[in-house]
Amino acid sequence: MAILDTTRRPAAGSIWRLVSALVGMLTTWNDMRVTRKALSALSDRELADIGLTRADIETLTFGR
């Protein structure tokens, strides 16, 4: 006699991958926000010393 399992469990691994991806996205967003805030506090001369302008600050994509 064969036994057939008709119960279905949710894929716990996929839920944790989703949570992990969301946490990663939030972390990246916060890092970008903090960096933009710090760069905005610099003077135009300080920005020029590192090769940036004020317009560059909003277009930073951090490796994308």
PyMOL Python script that loads the backbone (N, CA, C, O; Angstrom):
from pymol import cmd

cmd.read_pdbstr("""\
ATOM      1  N   MET A   1       0.835  -1.169   0.000  1.00  0.00           N
ATOM      2  CA  MET A   1       0.000   0.000   0.000  1.00  0.00           C
ATOM      3  C   MET A   1       0.892   1.249   0.000  1.00  0.00           C
ATOM      4  O   MET A   1       1.830   1.342   0.792  1.00  0.00           O
ATOM      5  N   ALA A   2       0.607   2.187  -0.868  1.00  0.00           N
ATOM      6  CA  ALA A   2       1.379   3.422  -0.974  1.00  0.00           C
ATOM      7  C   ALA A   2       0.718   4.516  -0.144  1.00  0.00           C
ATOM      8  O   ALA A   2      -0.502   4.559   0.009  1.00  0.00           O
ATOM      9  N   ILE A   3       1.544   5.380   0.373  1.00  0.00           N
ATOM     10  CA  ILE A   3       1.039   6.512   1.154  1.00  0.00           C
ATOM     11  C   ILE A   3       1.255   7.771   0.328  1.00  0.00           C
ATOM     12  O   ILE A   3       2.350   8.012  -0.180  1.00  0.00           O
ATOM     13  N   LEU A   4       0.218   8.557   0.199  1.00  0.00           N
ATOM     14  CA  LEU A   4       0.280   9.792  -0.565  1.00  0.00           C
ATOM     15  C   LEU A   4       0.117  10.965   0.395  1.00  0.00           C
ATOM     16  O   LEU A   4      -0.889  11.072   1.096  1.00  0.00           O
ATOM     17  N   ASP A   5       1.117  11.843   0.420  1.00  0.00           N
ATOM     18  CA  ASP A   5       1.067  13.021   1.294  1.00  0.00           C
ATOM     19  C   ASP A   5       0.367  14.140   0.543  1.00  0.00           C
ATOM     20  O   ASP A   5       0.903  14.655  -0.438  1.00  0.00           O
ATOM     21  N   THR A   6      -0.816  14.520   0.985  1.00  0.00           N
ATOM     22  CA  THR A   6      -1.587  15.560   0.304  1.00  0.00           C
ATOM     23  C   THR A   6      -1.470  16.915   0.991  1.00  0.00           C
ATOM     24  O   THR A   6      -2.048  17.897   0.526  1.00  0.00           O
ATOM     25  N   THR A   7      -0.733  16.976   2.085  1.00  0.00           N
ATOM     26  CA  THR A   7      -0.541  18.268   2.748  1.00  0.00           C
ATOM     27  C   THR A   7       0.580  19.018   2.055  1.00  0.00           C
ATOM     28  O   THR A   7       1.552  18.422   1.591  1.00  0.00           O
ATOM     29  N   ARG A   8       0.437  20.285   1.993  1.00  0.00           N
ATOM     30  CA  ARG A   8       1.451  21.101   1.327  1.00  0.00           C
ATOM     31  C   ARG A   8       1.933  22.175   2.286  1.00  0.00           C
ATOM     32  O   ARG A   8       1.138  22.956   2.809  1.00  0.00           O
ATOM     33  N   ARG A   9       3.231  22.210   2.511  1.00  0.00           N
ATOM     34  CA  ARG A   9       3.813  23.215   3.390  1.00  0.00           C
ATOM     35  C   ARG A   9       4.313  24.382   2.550  1.00  0.00           C
ATOM     36  O   ARG A   9       4.783  24.187   1.429  1.00  0.00           O
ATOM     37  N   PRO A  10       4.213  25.599   3.093  1.00  0.00           N
ATOM     38  CA  PRO A  10       4.752  26.748   2.351  1.00  0.00           C
ATOM     39  C   PRO A  10       6.267  26.652   2.246  1.00  0.00           C
ATOM     40  O   PRO A  10       6.932  26.097   3.121  1.00  0.00           O
ATOM     41  N   ALA A  11       6.783  27.188   1.190  1.00  0.00           N
ATOM     42  CA  ALA A  11       8.225  27.165   0.967  1.00  0.00           C
ATOM     43  C   ALA A  11       8.879  28.210   1.863  1.00  0.00           C
ATOM     44  O   ALA A  11       8.967  29.382   1.497  1.00  0.00           O
ATOM     45  N   ALA A  12       9.336  27.784   3.034  1.00  0.00           N
ATOM     46  CA  ALA A  12       9.910  28.709   4.011  1.00  0.00           C
ATOM     47  C   ALA A  12      11.158  29.384   3.466  1.00  0.00           C
ATOM     48  O   ALA A  12      11.412  30.549   3.771  1.00  0.00           O
ATOM     49  N   GLY A  13      11.931  28.680   2.673  1.00  0.00           N
ATOM     50  CA  GLY A  13      13.151  29.256   2.109  1.00  0.00           C
ATOM     51  C   GLY A  13      12.873  30.474   1.256  1.00  0.00           C
ATOM     52  O   GLY A  13      13.621  31.450   1.305  1.00  0.00           O
ATOM     53  N   SER A  14      11.806  30.430   0.473  1.00  0.00           N
ATOM     54  CA  SER A  14      11.503  31.562  -0.404  1.00  0.00           C
ATOM     55  C   SER A  14      11.043  32.775   0.400  1.00  0.00           C
ATOM     56  O   SER A  14      11.295  33.912   0.001  1.00  0.00           O
ATOM     57  N   ILE A  15      10.383  32.549   1.507  1.00  0.00           N
ATOM     58  CA  ILE A  15       9.957  33.663   2.360  1.00  0.00           C
ATOM     59  C   ILE A  15      11.182  34.350   2.948  1.00  0.00           C
ATOM     60  O   ILE A  15      11.254  35.579   2.978  1.00  0.00           O
ATOM     61  N   TRP A  16      12.139  33.564   3.413  1.00  0.00           N
ATOM     62  CA  TRP A  16      13.338  34.151   3.998  1.00  0.00           C
ATOM     63  C   TRP A  16      14.179  34.855   2.939  1.00  0.00           C
ATOM     64  O   TRP A  16      14.817  35.865   3.238  1.00  0.00           O
ATOM     65  N   ARG A  17      14.195  34.349   1.718  1.00  0.00           N
ATOM     66  CA  ARG A  17      14.908  35.039   0.635  1.00  0.00           C
ATOM     67  C   ARG A  17      14.271  36.391   0.357  1.00  0.00           C
ATOM     68  O   ARG A  17      14.970  37.375   0.114  1.00  0.00           O
ATOM     69  N   LEU A  18      12.944  36.438   0.393  1.00  0.00           N
ATOM     70  CA  LEU A  18      12.229  37.693   0.177  1.00  0.00           C
ATOM     71  C   LEU A  18      12.546  38.685   1.294  1.00  0.00           C
ATOM     72  O   LEU A  18      12.842  39.850   1.028  1.00  0.00           O
ATOM     73  N   VAL A  19      12.483  38.228   2.530  1.00  0.00           N
ATOM     74  CA  VAL A  19      12.791  39.100   3.669  1.00  0.00           C
ATOM     75  C   VAL A  19      14.227  39.593   3.572  1.00  0.00           C
ATOM     76  O   VAL A  19      14.494  40.773   3.800  1.00  0.00           O
ATOM     77  N   SER A  20      15.143  38.712   3.238  1.00  0.00           N
ATOM     78  CA  SER A  20      16.548  39.082   3.103  1.00  0.00           C
ATOM     79  C   SER A  20      16.739  40.124   2.005  1.00  0.00           C
ATOM     80  O   SER A  20      17.495  41.080   2.179  1.00  0.00           O
ATOM     81  N   ALA A  21      16.062  39.944   0.884  1.00  0.00           N
ATOM     82  CA  ALA A  21      16.164  40.906  -0.218  1.00  0.00           C
ATOM     83  C   ALA A  21      15.621  42.270   0.198  1.00  0.00           C
ATOM     84  O   ALA A  21      16.210  43.298  -0.134  1.00  0.00           O
ATOM     85  N   LEU A  22      14.507  42.288   0.919  1.00  0.00           N
ATOM     86  CA  LEU A  22      13.924  43.554   1.379  1.00  0.00           C
ATOM     87  C   LEU A  22      14.848  44.260   2.364  1.00  0.00           C
ATOM     88  O   LEU A  22      15.021  45.477   2.289  1.00  0.00           O
ATOM     89  N   VAL A  23      15.437  43.513   3.278  1.00  0.00           N
ATOM     90  CA  VAL A  23      16.376  44.105   4.231  1.00  0.00           C
ATOM     91  C   VAL A  23      17.584  44.667   3.488  1.00  0.00           C
ATOM     92  O   VAL A  23      18.064  45.753   3.815  1.00  0.00           O
ATOM     93  N   GLY A  24      18.074  43.941   2.498  1.00  0.00           N
ATOM     94  CA  GLY A  24      19.194  44.424   1.699  1.00  0.00           C
ATOM     95  C   GLY A  24      18.861  45.711   0.971  1.00  0.00           C
ATOM     96  O   GLY A  24      19.682  46.627   0.916  1.00  0.00           O
ATOM     97  N   MET A  25      17.670  45.786   0.415  1.00  0.00           N
ATOM     98  CA  MET A  25      17.248  46.995  -0.298  1.00  0.00           C
ATOM     99  C   MET A  25      17.147  48.184   0.652  1.00  0.00           C
ATOM    100  O   MET A  25      17.584  49.286   0.321  1.00  0.00           O
ATOM    101  N   LEU A  26      16.570  47.958   1.835  1.00  0.00           N
ATOM    102  CA  LEU A  26      16.459  49.037   2.816  1.00  0.00           C
ATOM    103  C   LEU A  26      17.829  49.497   3.308  1.00  0.00           C
ATOM    104  O   LEU A  26      18.048  50.691   3.513  1.00  0.00           O
ATOM    105  N   THR A  27      18.742  48.564   3.496  1.00  0.00           N
ATOM    106  CA  THR A  27      20.094  48.907   3.931  1.00  0.00           C
ATOM    107  C   THR A  27      20.802  49.744   2.875  1.00  0.00           C
ATOM    108  O   THR A  27      21.443  50.744   3.198  1.00  0.00           O
ATOM    109  N   THR A  28      20.688  49.340   1.623  1.00  0.00           N
ATOM    110  CA  THR A  28      21.302  50.087   0.523  1.00  0.00           C
ATOM    111  C   THR A  28      20.715  51.489   0.432  1.00  0.00           C
ATOM    112  O   THR A  28      21.451  52.463   0.276  1.00  0.00           O
ATOM    113  N   TRP A  29      19.389  51.593   0.527  1.00  0.00           N
ATOM    114  CA  TRP A  29      18.725  52.888   0.462  1.00  0.00           C
ATOM    115  C   TRP A  29      19.217  53.800   1.589  1.00  0.00           C
ATOM    116  O   TRP A  29      19.491  54.979   1.363  1.00  0.00           O
ATOM    117  N   ASN A  30      19.329  53.252   2.801  1.00  0.00           N
ATOM    118  CA  ASN A  30      19.762  54.065   3.934  1.00  0.00           C
ATOM    119  C   ASN A  30      21.222  54.488   3.768  1.00  0.00           C
ATOM    120  O   ASN A  30      21.563  55.632   4.069  1.00  0.00           O
ATOM    121  N   ASP A  31      22.080  53.603   3.302  1.00  0.00           N
ATOM    122  CA  ASP A  31      23.480  53.955   3.066  1.00  0.00           C
ATOM    123  C   ASP A  31      23.588  55.098   2.057  1.00  0.00           C
ATOM    124  O   ASP A  31      24.377  56.024   2.245  1.00  0.00           O
ATOM    125  N   MET A  32      22.803  55.029   1.001  1.00  0.00           N
ATOM    126  CA  MET A  32      22.812  56.078  -0.017  1.00  0.00           C
ATOM    127  C   MET A  32      22.310  57.400   0.565  1.00  0.00           C
ATOM    128  O   MET A  32      22.857  58.463   0.272  1.00  0.00           O
ATOM    129  N   ARG A  33      21.277  57.325   1.384  1.00  0.00           N
ATOM    130  CA  ARG A  33      20.716  58.523   2.008  1.00  0.00           C
ATOM    131  C   ARG A  33      21.743  59.195   2.912  1.00  0.00           C
ATOM    132  O   ARG A  33      21.910  60.413   2.861  1.00  0.00           O
ATOM    133  N   VAL A  34      22.425  58.417   3.733  1.00  0.00           N
ATOM    134  CA  VAL A  34      23.438  58.956   4.642  1.00  0.00           C
ATOM    135  C   VAL A  34      24.596  59.567   3.861  1.00  0.00           C
ATOM    136  O   VAL A  34      25.088  60.639   4.213  1.00  0.00           O
ATOM    137  N   THR A  35      25.029  58.893   2.808  1.00  0.00           N
ATOM    138  CA  THR A  35      26.135  59.404   1.996  1.00  0.00           C
ATOM    139  C   THR A  35      25.759  60.700   1.310  1.00  0.00           C
ATOM    140  O   THR A  35      26.551  61.643   1.289  1.00  0.00           O
ATOM    141  N   ARG A  36      24.566  60.762   0.751  1.00  0.00           N
ATOM    142  CA  ARG A  36      24.126  62.002   0.092  1.00  0.00           C
ATOM    143  C   ARG A  36      24.049  63.156   1.089  1.00  0.00           C
ATOM    144  O   ARG A  36      24.404  64.290   0.770  1.00  0.00           O
ATOM    145  N   LYS A  37      23.585  62.855   2.287  1.00  0.00           N
ATOM    146  CA  LYS A  37      23.490  63.892   3.315  1.00  0.00           C
ATOM    147  C   LYS A  37      24.881  64.411   3.685  1.00  0.00           C
ATOM    148  O   LYS A  37      25.080  65.617   3.832  1.00  0.00           O
ATOM    149  N   ALA A  38      25.841  63.496   3.834  1.00  0.00           N
ATOM    150  CA  ALA A  38      27.207  63.895   4.176  1.00  0.00           C
ATOM    151  C   ALA A  38      27.835  64.704   3.044  1.00  0.00           C
ATOM    152  O   ALA A  38      28.499  65.710   3.295  1.00  0.00           O
ATOM    153  N   LEU A  39      27.631  64.271   1.801  1.00  0.00           N
ATOM    154  CA  LEU A  39      28.182  65.008   0.663  1.00  0.00           C
ATOM    155  C   LEU A  39      27.540  66.384   0.531  1.00  0.00           C
ATOM    156  O   LEU A  39      28.209  67.346   0.154  1.00  0.00           O
ATOM    157  N   SER A  40      26.268  66.485   0.832  1.00  0.00           N
ATOM    158  CA  SER A  40      25.578  67.775   0.736  1.00  0.00           C
ATOM    159  C   SER A  40      26.119  68.776   1.753  1.00  0.00           C
ATOM    160  O   SER A  40      26.021  69.986   1.545  1.00  0.00           O
ATOM    161  N   ALA A  41      26.681  68.286   2.834  1.00  0.00           N
ATOM    162  CA  ALA A  41      27.227  69.168   3.868  1.00  0.00           C
ATOM    163  C   ALA A  41      28.598  69.730   3.481  1.00  0.00           C
ATOM    164  O   ALA A  41      29.075  70.671   4.115  1.00  0.00           O
ATOM    165  N   LEU A  42      29.232  69.174   2.459  1.00  0.00           N
ATOM    166  CA  LEU A  42      30.544  69.655   2.032  1.00  0.00           C
ATOM    167  C   LEU A  42      30.413  70.945   1.234  1.00  0.00           C
ATOM    168  O   LEU A  42      29.380  71.211   0.619  1.00  0.00           O
ATOM    169  N   SER A  43      31.480  71.742   1.254  1.00  0.00           N
ATOM    170  CA  SER A  43      31.499  72.962   0.449  1.00  0.00           C
ATOM    171  C   SER A  43      31.757  72.595  -1.019  1.00  0.00           C
ATOM    172  O   SER A  43      32.156  71.474  -1.335  1.00  0.00           O
ATOM    173  N   ASP A  44      31.519  73.563  -1.898  1.00  0.00           N
ATOM    174  CA  ASP A  44      31.770  73.326  -3.324  1.00  0.00           C
ATOM    175  C   ASP A  44      33.240  73.000  -3.576  1.00  0.00           C
ATOM    176  O   ASP A  44      33.556  72.167  -4.425  1.00  0.00           O
ATOM    177  N   ARG A  45      34.135  73.650  -2.844  1.00  0.00           N
ATOM    178  CA  ARG A  45      35.572  73.387  -3.007  1.00  0.00           C
ATOM    179  C   ARG A  45      35.917  71.972  -2.558  1.00  0.00           C
ATOM    180  O   ARG A  45      36.694  71.284  -3.220  1.00  0.00           O
ATOM    181  N   GLU A  46      35.348  71.536  -1.446  1.00  0.00           N
ATOM    182  CA  GLU A  46      35.604  70.178  -0.966  1.00  0.00           C
ATOM    183  C   GLU A  46      35.076  69.143  -1.954  1.00  0.00           C
ATOM    184  O   GLU A  46      35.719  68.121  -2.192  1.00  0.00           O
ATOM    185  N   LEU A  47      33.905  69.411  -2.526  1.00  0.00           N
ATOM    186  CA  LEU A  47      33.364  68.508  -3.540  1.00  0.00           C
ATOM    187  C   LEU A  47      34.275  68.458  -4.763  1.00  0.00           C
ATOM    188  O   LEU A  47      34.529  67.387  -5.314  1.00  0.00           O
ATOM    189  N   ALA A  48      34.764  69.621  -5.182  1.00  0.00           N
ATOM    190  CA  ALA A  48      35.668  69.673  -6.344  1.00  0.00           C
ATOM    191  C   ALA A  48      36.945  68.890  -6.058  1.00  0.00           C
ATOM    192  O   ALA A  48      37.501  68.265  -6.961  1.00  0.00           O
ATOM    193  N   ASP A  49      37.413  68.918  -4.815  1.00  0.00           N
ATOM    194  CA  ASP A  49      38.631  68.174  -4.455  1.00  0.00           C
ATOM    195  C   ASP A  49      38.464  66.669  -4.653  1.00  0.00           C
ATOM    196  O   ASP A  49      39.437  65.969  -4.935  1.00  0.00           O
ATOM    197  N   ILE A  50      37.245  66.173  -4.507  1.00  0.00           N
ATOM    198  CA  ILE A  50      37.013  64.729  -4.695  1.00  0.00           C
ATOM    199  C   ILE A  50      36.383  64.435  -6.059  1.00  0.00           C
ATOM    200  O   ILE A  50      35.964  63.310  -6.331  1.00  0.00           O
ATOM    201  N   GLY A  51      36.322  65.458  -6.907  1.00  0.00           N
ATOM    202  CA  GLY A  51      35.861  65.268  -8.279  1.00  0.00           C
ATOM    203  C   GLY A  51      34.352  65.220  -8.451  1.00  0.00           C
ATOM    204  O   GLY A  51      33.851  64.572  -9.370  1.00  0.00           O
ATOM    205  N   LEU A  52      33.627  65.899  -7.575  1.00  0.00           N
ATOM    206  CA  LEU A  52      32.163  65.920  -7.669  1.00  0.00           C
ATOM    207  C   LEU A  52      31.647  67.343  -7.727  1.00  0.00           C
ATOM    208  O   LEU A  52      32.324  68.288  -7.322  1.00  0.00           O
ATOM    209  N   THR A  53      30.433  67.476  -8.239  1.00  0.00           N
ATOM    210  CA  THR A  53      29.702  68.737  -8.179  1.00  0.00           C
ATOM    211  C   THR A  53      28.406  68.482  -7.425  1.00  0.00           C
ATOM    212  O   THR A  53      28.053  67.335  -7.150  1.00  0.00           O
ATOM    213  N   ARG A  54      27.709  69.543  -7.096  1.00  0.00           N
ATOM    214  CA  ARG A  54      26.429  69.373  -6.387  1.00  0.00           C
ATOM    215  C   ARG A  54      25.441  68.535  -7.216  1.00  0.00           C
ATOM    216  O   ARG A  54      24.666  67.753  -6.666  1.00  0.00           O
ATOM    217  N   ALA A  55      25.480  68.710  -8.534  1.00  0.00           N
ATOM    218  CA  ALA A  55      24.580  67.947  -9.401  1.00  0.00           C
ATOM    219  C   ALA A  55      24.885  66.449  -9.369  1.00  0.00           C
ATOM    220  O   ALA A  55      23.991  65.628  -9.573  1.00  0.00           O
ATOM    221  N   ASP A  56      26.140  66.095  -9.115  1.00  0.00           N
ATOM    222  CA  ASP A  56      26.524  64.689  -9.069  1.00  0.00           C
ATOM    223  C   ASP A  56      25.949  63.955  -7.859  1.00  0.00           C
ATOM    224  O   ASP A  56      25.750  62.741  -7.906  1.00  0.00           O
ATOM    225  N   ILE A  57      25.687  64.675  -6.796  1.00  0.00           N
ATOM    226  CA  ILE A  57      25.272  64.033  -5.547  1.00  0.00           C
ATOM    227  C   ILE A  57      23.982  63.231  -5.739  1.00  0.00           C
ATOM    228  O   ILE A  57      23.888  62.095  -5.275  1.00  0.00           O
ATOM    229  N   GLU A  58      23.010  63.799  -6.403  1.00  0.00           N
ATOM    230  CA  GLU A  58      21.724  63.116  -6.585  1.00  0.00           C
ATOM    231  C   GLU A  58      21.774  61.986  -7.607  1.00  0.00           C
ATOM    232  O   GLU A  58      20.874  61.148  -7.655  1.00  0.00           O
ATOM    233  N   THR A  59      22.827  61.964  -8.426  1.00  0.00           N
ATOM    234  CA  THR A  59      22.895  60.930  -9.456  1.00  0.00           C
ATOM    235  C   THR A  59      23.787  59.746  -9.065  1.00  0.00           C
ATOM    236  O   THR A  59      23.993  58.833  -9.865  1.00  0.00           O
ATOM    237  N   LEU A  60      24.308  59.762  -7.850  1.00  0.00           N
ATOM    238  CA  LEU A  60      25.155  58.662  -7.404  1.00  0.00           C
ATOM    239  C   LEU A  60      24.336  57.377  -7.323  1.00  0.00           C
ATOM    240  O   LEU A  60      23.218  57.372  -6.808  1.00  0.00           O
ATOM    241  N   THR A  61      24.908  56.285  -7.837  1.00  0.00           N
ATOM    242  CA  THR A  61      24.181  55.009  -7.830  1.00  0.00           C
ATOM    243  C   THR A  61      24.902  53.917  -7.051  1.00  0.00           C
ATOM    244  O   THR A  61      24.341  52.837  -6.866  1.00  0.00           O
ATOM    245  N   PHE A  62      26.116  54.158  -6.592  1.00  0.00           N
ATOM    246  CA  PHE A  62      26.843  53.227  -5.730  1.00  0.00           C
ATOM    247  C   PHE A  62      26.973  51.829  -6.326  1.00  0.00           C
ATOM    248  O   PHE A  62      26.480  50.849  -5.767  1.00  0.00           O
ATOM    249  N   GLY A  63      27.644  51.760  -7.464  1.00  0.00           N
ATOM    250  CA  GLY A  63      27.995  50.476  -8.039  1.00  0.00           C
ATOM    251  C   GLY A  63      26.946  49.821  -8.907  1.00  0.00           C
ATOM    252  O   GLY A  63      27.057  48.632  -9.206  1.00  0.00           O
ATOM    253  N   ARG A  64      25.958  50.537  -9.309  1.00  0.00           N
ATOM    254  CA  ARG A  64      24.929  49.949 -10.187  1.00  0.00           C
ATOM    255  C   ARG A  64      25.136  50.386 -11.597  1.00  0.00           C
ATOM    256  O   ARG A  64      24.374  49.997 -12.482  1.00  0.00           O
TER     257      ARG A  64
END
""", "prot")
cmd.dss("prot")
cmd.show_as("cartoon", "prot")
cmd.util.cbc("prot")
cmd.orient("prot")
